[in-house]
Amino acid sequence: ILPADSRWCASLRERAPGRVCTVGRSMQADLRWELGESLPDGWAVRYVDRQLGWEARGRVPGLAPHVGEAAGMALALVGRWGYDPRAALDAIPSCRLPPMRMERREIAGVTWIDDSYNANPVSMRAALDVLANRPCSGRRILVVGDMLELGAASDRYHRQLGRWIRTRPF
């Protein structure tokens, strides 16, 4: 199971010793997913599996749209193991996401988005996109801490992220 929209997909596919299923938003993906409307507790999604010949609509939990891709990867695997991916899709809304990973909290009428566990540049950008694009009737406030696991490249990644943040519509 490979991410169709990754720049590494073709290279990984060439090296794969067995059958491959690609999952992504591109029309070339074997299992294509489309993001629908944003819901209070997740996203509406549509999946089309060209290899196995099924299509279904469902809902995935979480604030970040990339959860749709993660669910698509799971559905691809379920289908290739011989189980009904539509039944699995029906169960996905009851999945609980890990704490401190795009976790939405309401405290005293204020909505907090906590994405503080083991942050990295990719997870930070995803969290910032959610912050910028979710409906908001008041102010948006961003609190950013260190991404301590980045090692020697830490300073460079923090500067890149700071430059990227300046371009966002907060």
C-alpha positions in Angstrom: 0.0 0.0 0.0 1.7 3.2 -1.2 0.8 6.9 -1.0 0.0 7.8 -4.6 0.5 11.5 -4.1 4.0 11.1 -2.7 7.0 12.1 -4.8 8.5 8.7 -3.7 5.6 6.6 -4.9 7.1 5.6 -8.3 10.5 4.7 -6.8 8.8 2.7 -4.1 6.6 0.9 -6.6 9.6 -0.1 -8.7 11.2 -1.7 -5.6 8.1 -3.5 -4.4 8.5 -7.2 -4.6 4.7 -8.0 -4.8 1.4 -6.4 -5.8 1.0 -2.7 -5.2 -2.0 -0.6 -4.4 -1.7 3.2 -4.4 -3.9 5.4 -2.3 -4.4 9.1 -2.9 -6.4 12.0 -4.4 -4.9 11.7 -7.9 -7.0 10.1 -10.6 -4.1 7.5 -11.1 -4.5 6.2 -7.6 -5.8 2.6 -7.3 -7.9 3.7 -4.3 -8.9 7.3 -4.8 -10.3 9.4 -2.0 -12.1 12.7 -2.1 -12.6 15.0 0.8 -16.2 16.2 1.3 -17.5 18.8 3.7 -15.9 19.5 7.1 -18.0 18.2 9.9 -17.8 19.3 13.6 -16.0 16.1 14.5 -14.4 15.0 11.2 -14.8 14.9 7.4 -17.2 13.5 4.9 -15.2 11.3 2.4 -15.7 9.3 -0.7 -13.5 6.3 -1.7 -13.3 4.6 -5.1 -11.2 1.4 -5.4 -10.5 0.7 -9.1 -8.7 -2.5 -8.4 -11.4 -4.1 -6.3 -14.3 -2.4 -7.9 -16.1 -0.7 -4.9 -17.1 2.8 -4.0 -18.5 4.2 -0.8 -19.0 7.4 1.2 -18.4 7.7 4.8 -17.0 9.9 7.6 -13.6 10.0 9.2 -12.9 11.5 12.6 -10.5 14.3 13.3 -9.8 17.9 12.4 -7.1 17.3 9.8 -8.1 16.3 6.3 -5.1 13.9 6.0 -7.0 11.5 8.2 -8.9 10.7 5.0 -5.7 9.3 3.5 -4.8 7.3 6.6 -8.3 5.8 6.5 -7.9 5.1 2.8 -4.7 3.2 3.5 -6.5 1.1 6.1 -9.4 0.4 3.7 -7.0 -0.6 1.0 -5.3 -3.1 3.3 -8.7 -4.4 4.6 -9.8 -5.0 1.0 -6.6 -6.7 0.0 -6.9 -9.1 3.0 -10.3 -10.2 1.6 -12.6 -8.3 4.0 -15.3 -5.8 3.1 -13.8 -2.3 3.1 -17.3 -0.8 3.3 -17.9 -2.4 6.6 -14.6 -1.1 7.8 -15.5 2.4 6.6 -18.7 2.2 8.7 -16.6 1.5 11.8 -14.0 4.3 11.2 -16.1 7.1 12.8 -15.9 5.3 16.1 -12.1 5.2 16.0 -10.4 7.4 18.6 -7.4 9.4 17.5 -4.3 9.5 19.7 -4.2 12.3 22.4 -2.4 15.5 21.6 -2.7 14.8 17.8 -5.0 17.4 16.3 -7.2 17.0 19.5 -10.0 19.5 19.7 -10.9 20.7 23.2 -13.5 23.2 24.4 -12.5 25.0 27.6 -14.6 27.9 28.9 -16.1 28.6 25.4 -12.7 28.6 23.7 -11.7 26.0 21.2 -8.2 24.7 21.5 -6.4 22.5 18.9 -3.7 20.5 20.6 -1.1 19.0 18.3 1.8 19.0 20.7 2.8 15.3 20.7 6.1 14.8 18.9 5.6 17.7 16.5 7.6 17.9 13.3 7.5 20.3 10.3 4.9 18.3 8.4 2.6 17.9 11.5 3.0 21.6 12.3 2.0 22.7 8.8 -1.1 20.4 8.9 -2.1 21.8 12.3 -1.6 25.4 11.0 -3.7 24.6 7.9 -6.5 23.4 10.2 -6.2 26.5 12.3 -6.3 28.8 9.3 -9.2 27.0 7.5 -11.6 26.0 10.3 -14.6 28.4 10.9 -13.8 30.9 13.6 -16.1 33.6 15.0 -13.3 35.2 17.1 -9.5 35.5 17.1 -7.1 32.7 16.2 -4.1 32.5 18.5 -1.1 30.3 17.6 1.1 28.9 20.4 4.2 27.1 19.0 6.8 25.3 20.9 10.0 23.6 20.0 10.2 20.5 17.8 12.8 18.9 19.9 13.2 15.7 18.0 14.7 17.3 14.9 18.4 17.0 15.9 21.1 18.9 14.0 18.6 20.3 11.4 16.4 21.8 14.2 17.4 25.4 13.6 16.9 25.2 9.9 13.4 23.6 10.2 12.3 26.1 12.8 13.4 29.0 10.5 11.6 27.4 7.5 8.4 27.0 9.6 8.6 30.6 10.8 8.8 31.9 7.2 5.9 29.7 6.2 3.8 30.9 9.1 4.2 34.5 8.0 2.4 33.5 4.7 -0.6 32.1 6.5 -3.9 34.0 6.9 -4.3 34.0 10.6 
